[in-house]
Amino acid sequence: MTRVRNWARNQDCSPSERHRPTTTDEVARLVAGAAERRRRVKVIGAGHSFTDAAMTDDVLISLERMAAVREVDTST
């Protein structure tokens, strides 16, 4: 288990799973897999929140490797 802290170090957690996907398809697979196992998923971005909104002891998905917008579906 890896300990995760926000930038201010006033919030932390030790998620049982931590993922750093690079594609939206990978995010979808992670969420679907967690749902099948009845696991709770939380998503963390840059870790700037002062609250525990993104902290979890279950499944944590970090979006740090998804920093760019690569396409936009303007039809939907």
N, C-alpha and C positions, 0 to 999 in steps of 0.2 A: 504494500500500500504506500502511496506517495502522499505526503502532506501538501495541501494546497493552501496558499494564503493570498489575501488581497494585497494590493500595493501598500496600504496603510498598516498592514499586519495586525489589524484589530479583529479580523475574521479568518477562521481557518477550518479545514475539514480534511478527512482522510477517506476519499472515495474508494469503494471496492474495485471500481473500474475507472480508468481515465483514458480517454481517446482524444486524438488530435487529427481529425479527418482533413483531407485536402480537397474533397469534392462534395457536391450536394448529394450525389448518389451514395457516397459513403455515409453521410449523415443520415440519409433515409434508411439505409441498411442497419445502422447502429440503433436508431430509434425503434424500428420494427422488431429487431432482435430483442431489445430490452422489453418491449411491450409483450412479446410472446412469453418472456420469462417473468412477466409481472414486476419488472424493475422500474424504479422511478428514475427519470432522466432530468438532469439540470444542465444548463449551458452557461459557460462562462466566456466572456469576451476578453477584455484587457485587464480585468480584475480591479476595476476602479470603484466598484460599489462599496459604500461604507456599511451596508447591511449584509445580512447572511442570505440574501435572495438566491445566490448561485451556489451556496455551500450545500454539500450533500455527503452522506456516507454511502450512497448507492452509486449510480452511474453519472460520471461527469464528462461532458463533451466540451473541449476547448476549441474555440474558433480561431486561435492564433495563426494557424496555417492557411486561413481563408480570408486574407486581407484585401483581396481585389474583387471587384465586380467584373465577371467575365462575359456575361450575357444577360440580357433582360428580355423577357417574353412580353412584349407590349400588347399582344393580342388578348392576354388574360389579365 
